[in-house]
């Protein structure tokens, strides 16, 4: 088994700070042969070069990096040349074409942040919070040309904590997913995998979250429960916001109350345009005419 571990080649696809949570777990047992991630970005007036979190992780661990915004034939050929046993996708954002999925000698694997077939698609975590789900989880699937429709190889449930945010839930599920994926690879190497086809009749789909999803009309706001869900679901992006008296007002979950048993004034921060974030109670002291009194 030790020899198999050393010889197993994994190519990891990911772009975000959440991607490297699982990558770290996987790399400890199955050293990554290469990572595929987005190119460096040039931002700001100072033209600062910003590397993707996955590239930073790869450089730190001397892992070869393939940088691309598109999975072109040239990129596919580079990956094919590496002759991988597994492809591993975690919080990547691009759809892998069939010709890429056919490359690995053993399997292309995806860490998906829901209990499939529920919440297929690009935003399972914010969707679960918006819908008030109490139970979520992570699923490892063998990828196919149909998005998130491949056979289930492993699944683990997770009960959401009170005031769970997309940030906290993604952090937890990616850690769980990394551990679960290591188990799945071990099962493949031992010949003990038990793939289970998804019940397509029970599948639900999520859509890509857009910036405008965080906006609500201050004259017709959602009720307190739904607004609380929105604030937690749309953190850290796109966040919840509205306009009041010509100013943008933003809402954030308070980092001081991650395990609070109840939502309320102390668990929400509000930010008037040009001002600092402040707890809702304090905000109302400064703006007593603000229409929303409780969340």
N, C-alpha and C positions, 0 to 999 in steps of 0.2 A: 504493500500500500504506500509506503514511504516513497518508493521509486515512482509510482504513479503520480503522487502529489508533485514531485519535482518536475516531472515531464509534462504535466498538464498545462496547456497554453490557453490563457484567457485574454480576450480583448474586451476592454470595458468602455462603454459609451455613456457619457454624462457631461453635464454643463454647469451644474449649480452647486451651492454649498451643501445642499441636501444629497447630491450625488456622492460626495466624498465620505458621507457617513457610512454608507454601505461599502464603498470602495476600501475604506480602512479595515473594516471587518473581514472582507473577502481576502485582501492582500496578505493578511497575517497567516492565512492557511494556504491560499493559492496565489502566489505572487503574480501580479498582472504582467502580461507580456507587452501590452501597449494600451494606451487610452486614446479614444477619439473624442474630441471636444471642439468647441467653437474657437475661432482665432482671437488673438488679442484685440482689445478695443482701444481706440484713442478717444479720450474724453476731456472736456473742459477747455478753457482758453489756454491752459498750460500744455495741452496735448499730452496729458499723462497716459502712459501705456498701462492698461489694466488686463491682467491675465485671468482666465477663468479659474475658479477654485480647483477644478480637476487638473488643469495644467500645473498649477502650483504644487498640488499633491504629487503629481507625476515627477516633476523636477526634483522635489525633495527626496523621492525614493528611486531616482535614476530609472524611471520608466519611460520608454519611447512614447512620443506624442504625435498623433496625426491631427492636424487642425483643419477644420473645414466647416463651412456653413451649409454645404450641400453634399449629399452622398452621390457624387458623380461616378462615372465608370472608372475614372482614374483613381479615385479614393477606394472604390471596391477592389480594384486590382492590387492596390497596396495592402489591403487587408487580406486578400486571398494569398498573396505572397508570403504572409506570416504564418499561414497554415494553422489556424487556431483550432483547438478542440471545442471551445465554447465562445460565444458572444454573450456578453452580459450588458443589459440595458437598464439604467436606473436614472430617472428624472432627466431624460435626454432631450425630448421635445421634437425630434425628427422621426419620421416614419422610415423604417428600414425596408428597402426594396427587396423583392423576392430573391433576386440574384445574390444579394448580400446574405439573406437568411439561409441560403443553400450552401454557404461556404464552410461553416464549422463542421468538423468531423463528427462531433457528437450532438451538439444542440445549440440553438440560439435561445437565450433565456431572458425573461423580463421580470423585474420586480415591480409589481403593480400595487398601488395603495388603496385597495378595497378588497372586499370578499367577493370576488368574481363569481357569477356573471353580473352582479350588481355594480353599478357605477363604472362601466367601461368608459374609455375616452380620456381626454386631457386633464380633467379637473375633478377627480374623485374625492379628494380631501375637502376642498371648499364646498362641494356639493353636499357631502355628508353633514357638515356643520350647518349649512343653510337649511337642510331638511330636518334638523333636530335629532339626528341619529344618536343613539346611545352606544351602539356597537359598530366598530369598524374592524380593520385588520389588513393583512398583507397577503398577497398571492404571488406565487412563482408559477409562471406559465412558460410553455414551449411556444415560441413565437411563430405565427403563420402570417400569410399575406393579409388576412383580415385582422383589423386592429383589436387587440385584447381578447381575441376569440379562441386562442390556442388552448390545448389541454392543460388542465391544472395539475401541477406536480407537487405542490405543497401549499398549505394555507394555515394562517394563524390568526386568531381573533384578538381584538384589543378593545377594552371598555374605555370610552372617552372620559377624561377627567372633567370636573366642572370647569366651565370657562375655557375649554380647549380652543386653541386657535389653529389656523392652518400651519403656522410656523411650528408650534409645539407638536402637532399631530404628524407632520411630515418628518420632524426630527425623530420621533419615536418609531414610526413605521419604517423609515429607511434603516434604522439600526436593527429592528426586527427582521427586515427583509434581507440584510446582509447575512445575518446568522442563518436564516432559513435557506438562502441560496447556497451557502456552504454545505448544508445538509443535503440539498438536492444534488449538488455535484458529487458528493460522496456516494449518494445512491446510484448515480449514473456509473461511477467507477466500479461499484460493487455489483452492478447489474440488478439492482433492487427497486428501480423506479416503478411507480404505479400511476401512470397518467389517467386522469379522469376527464372525459369530455364535458364541456360546459353545457348547461341546459339553456339553449338560446331563447326559449320561451320566457325565461326569467331574467333575461338581460335588460339592463337599463343603461342609457347613454348619457354622458355629460358633454357639455360644450366648452369651448375655449373661453376663459374669463377675459373680459375686456375692461379697459379703464372706466368706461362709462357705467359699468355694472355697480360701481361703488357709489354712484350719485343717487340721492333721493330729493324730492321736492319738499322743502321745508313747510309749504302750505298744505301738503298732503303726505305726511311722513308715515312710514310703516309703524305698526304697533310696537310696543316696547320689546316684546319677545323677539319679533322678527328683526328689529334693528340691532338688538344684542347679537343675534346670530350673524347678521351681516358684518358687524364690526369684527367679530372673531374669524369669520370665514374669509374676509378680504384683507386679513393681516398676514404677511407684511405687504401684500400688493393685491389690488390697487388702492386699498384703504377706503373707508367710507367718508363721504363728504357731501356738503350741501352749500347753498348760498343764502346768506341772510344779510339784509341791508347792504347789498353790494359787496360783501366780503365772503371769502371762502372759509367755511368752518369744517374742520376735519375731526374724525373720531378714531380713537385707538383703544385697544385693550390695555389695561394697566399691567406693567410687568411685575408690580408688587403683589398682584393677587392671582397667581396662576392656578392655585388650588382652592380658591374661594368656593364655598358651597352655594353661594347665591349671587346672581348678578345684581348690580345696583350702582349707586352713585360712586362708591369707592373703587369699582372695578373698571371704570371707563375714564379715559382721558379725552379732553376736548381742546382743540387748538384753533383759536381765531387767527385769521390771516395776519402775519407779521408779529404774532405773539408766541409765547412759550406754551407747551402742553400743560394742562392743569386738570386735576380731578373735576368731574362734573359738578360736584357740590360747590367747589371754589369758583368754577366758571360761572355758575348761576348767581353767586354773590356779586360778581363783576358785571354780569349781564342779566339782571332779573327779569327782563322782558323776553328772553330767549324762549321760543315756543316749547321746546322739549325740556320737561322738568325731571323725567325719570327714565332710566334705561335698565 
